[in-house]
Amino acid sequence: MTLKEEYQASLKSSDTEEWFDLHFHRPLGFLWAKLFEKLGVSPNAITVASIFMGVAGGVMLYFHQPDLAWLNWVGMLLITWADTFDSADGQLARMTQQYSRMGRILDGVSGDFWFAAIGFALVFRELHFGDCITGPHFFEEHAWLIWTLGILSGVSHALQAAMADLYRQFHLFFLKGSQGSELDSAAKLKEQYHQLSWGRNFFNKLVLFFYSGYTANQERWTPNMQRLRRVLAEKFGEDGVPSQEFRDYFRSLSKPLMKYTNILTFNTRIIACFIAVIINAPWLYFVFEIVVLNLLLIYMIARHEGICKKAIKELGVRG
């Protein structure tokens, strides 16, 4: 296998990859993955390293004093570097077949740690320094407002990231089948959770407790998708993989939405964050997440639910 072929095999799919990732994060991630493969570093170790870098980068965004403002640029560099590691862990896992649910969960929460650090840093930055638009003491005098914006932004981010991940995995299910997707079921996860003992499997049981709740929350927001999954399971067995004709049909409906799904992941929101920091108006980043990205999320949910409803009707013809 040539280096180019190995790189292509390390990607999830051209359907779900974002342009900026394909031309920046993924190539750099692949180089890191090749290096770490030679060094014998595991994908999970890379993910943990990315968490520390991303959190450190987030903390750096707090500083606004003239003599320390350069730390903002260090923070932006660290967050970008962390994201190349976030690419590298998945690419290395695909290159070396080191798949694990723990790795998927760890990879999923890594970004949550980064953005939690960013959120707290920006809240305290506004409380202590203010900005050029609101004035130096506005949020100091209205602390409840910046805390409300920060919390709503964090909750919004968590939901947006969860739904974006679900839509990507569902698309990959139709593109590559059950082996090419990391689609999970809350019911199966809860069944596995109850089979484990707190005494002998404390950590795994704890992880499954939170992960099953995370998956159940995804399913609550997607009733038509879950109905389609049940119909597929009834018609095509436990894996629920339909005929190639139907898979191509659903993919044709889902693929145009992937560009919107990508907006809800990393690149667009971190660019908005960096711009807000550079112009010294961090609160604008919170507003962007709460208003713009939530409107996009509502649109995505409505469109995807409509697609799933249409697909259920088509199953009788194309299944």
Residue pairs with C-beta under 8 A, 6 or more apart in sequence:
1 9
6 30
6 95
7 26
7 27
7 30
9 94
9 95
10 26
10 29
10 30
10 33
10 91
10 92
10 94
10 95
11 17
11 22
11 26
11 91
11 94
12 90
12 94
12 168
12 172
13 172
13 175
13 176
13 180
14 22
15 171
15 172
15 175
15 251
15 255
15 258
16 168
16 171
16 172
16 258
16 261
16 262
17 26
18 259
18 262
18 265
18 267
20 267
21 87
21 267
25 83
25 84
25 86
25 87
26 87
26 91
28 84
28 87
28 88
29 84
29 85
29 86
29 87
29 88
29 90
29 91
30 87
30 88
30 91
32 46
32 84
32 85
32 87
32 88
33 88
33 89
33 91
33 92
33 95
36 46
36 88
36 92
37 92
37 95
37 96
41 92
42 98
43 89
43 90
43 92
43 93
43 96
43 98
43 103
43 107
44 89
44 100
44 102
44 103
44 106
46 85
46 88
46 89
46 92
47 85
47 86
47 89
47 103
47 106
47 107
47 110
48 106
49 85
50 82
50 83
50 85
50 86
50 89
50 110
51 82
51 110
51 113
51 114
53 78
53 79
53 81
53 82
53 85
54 78
54 79
54 82
54 83
54 110
54 111
54 113
54 114
54 117
55 113
55 114
55 116
55 117
56 75
56 78
56 117
57 74
57 75
57 76
57 77
57 78
57 79
57 80
57 81
57 82
57 114
57 117
58 75
58 79
58 114
58 115
58 116
58 117
58 118
58 119
58 120
58 121
59 75
59 117
59 121
60 71
60 72
60 74
60 75
60 76
60 78
60 121
61 72
61 75
61 76
61 118
61 121
61 122
61 125
61 273
61 277
61 282
62 121
62 122
62 124
62 125
63 69
63 71
63 72
63 125
64 72
64 125
64 128
64 129
64 280
65 129
72 277
72 278
76 274
76 277
79 114
79 118
79 270
80 270
82 110
82 114
83 266
83 270
86 107
86 110
86 111
86 266
89 103
89 107
90 107
92 98
93 99
93 100
93 103
101 211
102 207
104 182
105 207
105 211
108 165
111 161
111 266
112 157
112 158
112 161
115 154
115 157
115 269
116 154
118 273
119 150
119 153
119 154
119 157
119 286
120 150
122 150
122 273
122 276
122 277
122 282
122 283
122 285
122 286
123 146
123 147
123 149
123 150
125 282
126 134
126 139
126 146
126 282
126 283
127 139
127 140
127 143
127 146
128 140
129 136
130 136
130 137
130 138
130 139
130 140
131 280
131 281
131 282
131 283
132 279
132 280
132 281
133 281
134 281
134 283
139 145
139 146
139 283
146 283
146 286
149 283
149 286
149 287
149 290
150 286
152 286
152 290
153 285
153 286
153 289
153 290
156 289
156 290
156 293
156 294
156 297
157 269
157 289
157 293
159 217
159 221
159 297
160 264
160 289
160 293
160 294
160 297
161 264
161 265
162 214
162 217
162 218
163 218
163 221
163 222
163 264
163 297
163 300
163 301
164 261
164 262
164 264
164 265
164 300
165 218
166 183
166 218
166 222
166 225
167 254
167 257
167 258
167 261
167 300
167 304
168 258
168 261
169 181
169 182
169 183
170 181
170 183
170 225
170 254
171 251
171 254
171 255
171 258
172 180
172 181
172 182
172 183
173 180
173 181
173 183
173 241
174 247
174 250
174 251
174 254
175 181
175 247
175 251
177 239
177 241
177 247
178 239
178 240
178 241
184 211
184 215
185 215
185 229
186 212
186 215
186 216
186 218
186 219
189 208
189 211
189 212
189 215
190 212
190 216
192 208
193 205
193 208
193 209
193 212
196 204
196 205
196 208
197 205
198 205
219 225
219 226
221 301
222 301
222 304
222 305
222 308
223 305
224 305
224 306
224 308
224 309
224 312
225 304
225 305
225 308
227 308
227 312
228 308
228 311
228 312
229 240
231 312
231 315
232 240
232 241
232 242
232 315
233 239
233 240
235 242
235 315
235 319
236 242
236 319
241 247
242 315
242 318
242 319
243 318
243 319
245 318
246 311
246 314
246 315
246 318
246 319
249 311
249 314
249 318
250 307
250 311
253 307
253 310
253 311
254 304
254 307
257 300
257 303
257 304
257 307
260 296
260 299
260 300
261 300
262 268
263 293
263 296
264 293
264 296
264 297
264 300
268 293
269 288
269 289
269 293
272 284
272 285
272 288
272 289
273 285
275 285
276 282
276 283
276 284
276 285
276 288
277 285
